[in-house]
């Protein structure tokens, strides 16, 4: 099929975006009428998203300072560094305080390309690489949902695990159960779980559905062009002007601002 993005990946992306809306961690939504992603009109959602961006930056900074200057052992610092990398991997791509629409324009560009150019061409089967990427997305979606829950359970049993908030207290390991009230600990753990949820869901949106799926999109249609070229040279079953028009459209896409944004993210 020549609507690979729409059939294979758009349903997953819509499900992911709906989860993000529950967490208020993405300022975009899918417009059913136009079939494209648009900037949300909800002022409250945009304010919450910006607050999350600031909190994520402060949270990662606090984790870094705790690892460098906190009361941690060497093994604790190494353990904390791994957790910090996991947070930064989601925090960096999710930062969009100015609500730049460039990331979502890439998804819209892929949808436009399929609708206006590829649907009229003969179809090709989905490649094994595309199927593998789809399975990979399923696995990552499960992991993104499970990670914050596992963090919460970890902190309930080991509240002083670095580089989380309670590990910044020098007396955390030596403190008696009554030193910190149960409600305070639970509140801190719930805050860290909430931070993990919105950070991971927001960050993986662009890493998975723009970067990885975008590369898969390009590879799929390069394979399509290669097949058409081989058939034109061997049997010429399709009009030559169809192939020329396809190349011309590809050149126009690669010279557009949307394409520049796409290759910048790649």
Secondary structure as the mmCIF struct_conf table of DSSP 4:
data_model
#
loop_
_struct_conf.conf_type_id
_struct_conf.id
_struct_conf.beg_label_comp_id
_struct_conf.beg_label_asym_id
_struct_conf.beg_label_seq_id
_struct_conf.end_label_comp_id
_struct_conf.end_label_asym_id
_struct_conf.end_label_seq_id
HELX_RH_AL_P HELX_RH_AL_P1 UNK A 4 UNK A 4
HELX_RH_PI_P HELX_RH_PI_P1 UNK A 5 UNK A 9
HELX_RH_AL_P HELX_RH_AL_P2 UNK A 10 UNK A 23
TURN_TY1_P TURN_TY1_P1 UNK A 24 UNK A 24
BEND BEND1 UNK A 27 UNK A 27
STRN STRN1 UNK A 28 UNK A 31
TURN_TY1_P TURN_TY1_P2 UNK A 32 UNK A 35
STRN STRN2 UNK A 36 UNK A 39
HELX_RH_AL_P HELX_RH_AL_P3 UNK A 43 UNK A 69
BEND BEND2 UNK A 70 UNK A 71
HELX_RH_AL_P HELX_RH_AL_P4 UNK A 74 UNK A 94
TURN_TY1_P TURN_TY1_P3 UNK A 97 UNK A 98
HELX_RH_AL_P HELX_RH_AL_P5 UNK A 102 UNK A 113
HELX_RH_PI_P HELX_RH_PI_P2 UNK A 114 UNK A 118
TURN_TY1_P TURN_TY1_P4 UNK A 119 UNK A 120
BEND BEND3 UNK A 121 UNK A 121
HELX_LH_PP_P HELX_LH_PP_P1 UNK A 122 UNK A 123
HELX_LH_PP_P HELX_LH_PP_P2 UNK A 125 UNK A 127
HELX_RH_AL_P HELX_RH_AL_P6 UNK A 128 UNK A 157
TURN_TY1_P TURN_TY1_P5 UNK A 159 UNK A 160
TURN_TY1_P TURN_TY1_P6 UNK A 162 UNK A 163
BEND BEND4 UNK A 164 UNK A 164
HELX_RH_3T_P HELX_RH_3T_P1 UNK A 165 UNK A 168
BEND BEND5 UNK A 169 UNK A 169
TURN_TY1_P TURN_TY1_P7 UNK A 170 UNK A 174
TURN_TY1_P TURN_TY1_P8 UNK A 177 UNK A 179
BEND BEND6 UNK A 180 UNK A 180
HELX_RH_AL_P HELX_RH_AL_P7 UNK A 182 UNK A 206
HELX_RH_PI_P HELX_RH_PI_P3 UNK A 207 UNK A 212
HELX_RH_AL_P HELX_RH_AL_P8 UNK A 213 UNK A 234
TURN_TY1_P TURN_TY1_P9 UNK A 235 UNK A 235
BEND BEND7 UNK A 238 UNK A 238
HELX_RH_AL_P HELX_RH_AL_P9 UNK A 240 UNK A 254
TURN_TY1_P TURN_TY1_P10 UNK A 255 UNK A 255
BEND BEND8 UNK A 256 UNK A 256
HELX_RH_AL_P HELX_RH_AL_P10 UNK A 257 UNK A 265
#
